[in-house]
Amino acid sequence: MKLLKNISFVAIGIITCFIISGSCLPKKNIKVTARFLGQTQLISVSDSIALRMLRGDIPYDFMRFDHRNLDNNLVREISKTYSMDVATIYALNRLYEIPQNKEAQNHYLSFIDSLKNNIAPIQIEKLKSKYFLFIPGFGYKDDATTGADLARQRRLFSDLGLENKLIETNEYGLSESNAQIIANEIIEASKFKTDIVLVSASKGGLETAIALGKLLNIEQLQNVSAWVSVGGILNGSLIADQYLKAPKRWIAQFILWTKGQNMEVVKDISHSFRSEAFKALNFPVHIKTIHFVGIPLTSQVHKRIKGRYCTIRKNFGPNDGLTTIPDALTPRGFVVSELGLDHYFKDENIDIKTLALACLLGKKEK
């Protein structure tokens, strides 16, 4: 059976590479040193309008976008009218210009600088009064290389004396079922903890959103102080929709068959289904929500997500390889952005960035 699985994965890899072999990425880029999202950085963009925007020279006709909701329709329109890089820069900059996001982003960068200089922010000590519940992503036991099990973050927290626990959801379970597991864990933890922080990854974010916005009431959530959603596919993934249609449906069916699963798993996380269900969720205002969003420019798209990035780009614009920027956010949530990272958040400084993000929880709001 193991040999059969190995053969199947090789075959699927060949077929998949054939299907997504085309690339939407530009061949040439323009390099510029610019201050963007609170820091000065060397950035490569695909076109002159993106370059102008990084230099603070926003085209006058962009004013017509500013009164509209920052949703998939808007970023799609900008990406088709101008370019993917223009749409990415516009969306991230618009989020950054929201005062609460600018403050969070700037503090996050400040914490990174301190940690790189071996200066531990006082906020780390404040985190010791909190109880962290980690909610993993899809297939977190089957493939630990994705980071969906949040094992690295949990070890880091344990080494610092921060009390934490992994909520063991069903790695291929349906979202409502896993959301109930999360809800039950929150209720149980609330019996002996008064300052609970939820940390979710990818599909775990969708399941956490259902638990918070649908299954639990205010009284049951009174001891939950914060939720950190890392790359949350809160509205499902547009890639799942692609795998509900032939020929990719056949690939998905075969992969799931080797794991003893069926296509309900794909439908469950499809954007067409989840984006409607998400509208009905009602999130408690007392829970501080932080969205950690990684979005690459076209010059930064890694080969691990290139096919999916280009697939989503066709109809929806900038994305992290699984979800768009608007689909990863909740109303009133704080947004911390990392230009250049994608859904897997692979970064040599990820431990420092994890702690910097956590430090935002120990900072008092003005």
N, C-alpha and C positions, 0 to 999 in steps of 0.2 A: 504493500500500500504506500509506503514511504517513497519507493522508487516511482510509483505512478504519479504521486504528487509532484516530485521533482521534475519529471518529464512534462507534466501538465503546465507547470510554471514557466518552463523554458519555451514551450510551444505558445503559451499565451503571451509571453514577452515578445516573441517574434511577430505575432499577429498584431499586437498592440503597437509596436514600433512602426509597422507598415501603415497602420491606420492613421497614426498621428505624426508621420514623418515630415509633413509640411511644417514650415515655421513662419510665424507671424512677426518675427523679430527683425528689426532693421539691421542692415549690414554695416552702416556707418554711424558713429556717434560723435557728439561735440562735448569736450571736457570743459568744465568751468568750476572754479572755487567760489562757493556761494554760502551765505548764511541761510539755512533753511531748517525749520522746526527747532529753532533755538540753538543751533550749533553751526559752526563753519566747517564745511566738508567739501571734498573733491567729488563732483558728480558728473556723470556722463549722460547726456540726453540725446534724443533722436532728431530734434529739429530746432529751428531758430526761435519759434514762439515759446517753447519750453525753456530755452535759454534765457529769453527776455524775462519770463516770469520768475525764474530763480534770481535774477538781478533786481527784482522788484518793479520791473516795468510791465505792469499788467495791461494788456490791450483794453482799450476803452469799451469795446463791445462785450467784454465779459461782465459788465455791470448788469446785463440782462439776466444773468444766471443767479445773481446774489440773492434775489428775493424768493427763489424757488427752493423747495425741500431738497436736501442733499440725499437723493435716492438713486436707485439703479437707472431710472429713466434719464436723470440729469447727467450722470457720469457717462452713460452710453452715448448721449447726444454730443457731449464734448469730445469724447474719444473718436467718434465718427467724423465730426466736423473738423477737428484739429489733429490730435494724435493721442495715443495711449499715455505718453509721458505728460502731455499737457493736462489730461484728465486726472492723472495721479497727483500731480503737483497741485492742481486746483483743489481737489478733494481734501488732501492732507493739510494744505494751508488753511482752508476754510475751517476745518476742525480745530486746527491749532489756534486760530484767531478767537475761538470761543474762550472767554476769560478763565473758566474753571479748567479747561484743557491746557491752556497756555501755562497756567500756574503749575499744574501737575507735571507737564512735560519738562518745564524748566527745573523743578525740584528733582525730578528723576535724573536729569543730566547732571545736576549738582551732586547728587548722591553717588553717581557713577564716578565722577572726578575724585570725590573723597575716598571711595573704596579703592580706586586705582592707586592712590597715594597712601594706602594702608591706614587711612583714618576712618574709623568706624563711626558712622553717624549715631547720635544718641537715640534715634528712632528704633534702632535694632534692639536696644534694651527694652523699649516699650512693647516690642512684639512678644516678649516673654509672657505677657498676661493673656495672650490670645491662644485660641485652640484652632488649629488649621485642619480642615477636612479637604482632602484632595480627591477630585473626581476625574478619572482617566478617560481617554478617548477610545475610538474604535479599534478593535483588535490589539489592545494594549498588552495582552499576555502572549499572543501569537507572534508578534513582531516588536520586540523591545527597542529596536533600532530607530523607530520613529519618534521616540520620546513620549509617546502617548501615555505611558505608565507613570510619568512624572517622578520616576525613581531618583533621578539626579537631584531634583528640587527637594524631595523628601529627605534625602541623605544630608543635603546642605542644611536644611532646617534643623534636623536632629543634631548635627554637629554643633550648631549654635545654641542648642538647648531649647529650641522652639517645639512645643508639643504638637504633634500632628498624627494624622491617621489617613490611610487610603480607604476610600469607600469602594469596595469590590463589586462593581456593577458587572453585568453579563457583557463580555466584550463584543458579542454579536447580537445582543438583545435589542428589542424594540424600545424606542425612546420613552414611551409612557411607562413601560415596565421598569426600566432603569430609574426613571424619575421617581417612582414610588419607593425604590430602594433608597435613593438619596433622601427623600422626604422622611422615611422611617429613621434613617441615621441622624438626621437633624433633630427630630423629636427626642430620640434617645440621648444624644449629646447634650441637649438643652436641659436635661435633668440635673446635670452636674457641671455644666460650663455656661458662663454668662457672657462670653465674648468670642463668638464663633466666626471664623473666616472661611469662606468656601473658595477653593482654587480649582478651576476646571480647565480642561484642554479639549479643543476641537469639538467632537460630538458630545463630550461631557458637558460642554457649555449649553448645548441644546437641551440636554436632559436636566441640567440645573435650572435652566430658564423655566421649564415646565413645572418643576417642583416649587420654585419660588412664585411663579406667576399664575399657577392654577391649583396645585394640590394642597398647599399649606395656607393657613389663614394668618392674620397679623399676630395673634396670640402665640401661635406655634413658632413664629419667626422672630419673636421679640429678642431672643438672645443671639440672633445672627446680625453681626454688625457690618460685614462687608462680603463682597463677592468679586474675585479677580477672574475674569474670563480671558484665557489666552487662546487667541485664534479660534474663537467660538463660531461654529457653523450654526448660528442661532436660527437662521431661516432655512436650514438645510443646505445641501450643496448642489449647485447647478450641474456638477459632474454626474451626480446620481441620476439626474434626468436623462443625460445622454446614454447611460447604461440601462435605461428602461426601454430603449429603442434598438432595433436591429441596425447594424450587426454587433454593436457593443453589448447588447443584451445577451447574446450567445456567450460572449466572453465572461460576463458577470455570472451567468448561470453555471458555467463550468467551474469557475473559481469557487463559488459558494457550495457547489456540489461536493468538491473535495474537502470542504470544511463542515459538511453536514448541515448546510444552511440553504435557504431558498430566497427568492426575489423579494419577499416581504421586507427583508433587511434594506434593500436598495430603495424601494418605494417609501419606506419609513423616513429616510433622510433626504428624499427628493425635494428640491426647491419648490416645485409646483404644489406639493402637499404642505410642506412646513411653513412656507411664507404666508399662507392663509391662516394656518393655525396660530402662528406667532402673533397675529393682530389681536387675538382674543386674550392674550396674557396680560395680567395686571400686576406690575412689580411694586412691592412695598417701597415707599419713599425713604424709609429710615435706613435701608441697606445701601451703604456706599458701594457703588459698582464701578470697577475699573476695567476697561477693555484694553488689552495689550494687542496692538495690531501691527503686523509685519506686512509691508507691501513693497514689491520691487519695481523699479523702473525697468524699461525693456532691456537696458544694458546689463541689468543685474539678475535677470531671470536665469535660475540654475537649471541644468539639464534634467534634474529630478522632477521639475514641475512644468517644463516647457510645453509638453503636449497639452496638459490640462489648462495651463495659462492661456494658450492660443485658442482652445476650445471655448472657454468662458469669454474671452475677448471678443469673439465674433458678434455676440449679441448683448454683452453686459459690461464690457470695459475692464478697468483695472481690477486685479484680483491677486490672491496669494497662492493660487493653484487649486483652491477648493471653494473659496467664497469671496464675494466682493466686499469692499469697504463698508457700504451701508448695511449689508446683511449681517455684519459681525457686531452691530451695535444695538443697545437698548436706549429708550428715551431717558434722558437725564444722566446717563452714564458718563464717567470721565474717560477720556481717550488718550492713551500714550502710544505714540507711533514710532516704529523703527523702519526707516527707509532702507530698502535693500534686503531685508529678511523676508522669508516667505512662510508658508503654513507650518514648516518644521522648525523654525527658529534656530537654525544651526549657526552658532556664533562662538568664536573662541573665548569671548568674554561673557558667555551666557550666565555664569554663576554670579558675576558682579551685577549684571543687569537684572537678574532675579532678585537679588538683595535690594537693589535700588528701587525696584518696583514695590517690593514688600515695605520698604521704608515709607512709602506714601501712605500706608495704612496707619503708621504711627505719627503722622503729622496732623495737627489740628487744622480744621477749616477756619477761614477768616469769617 
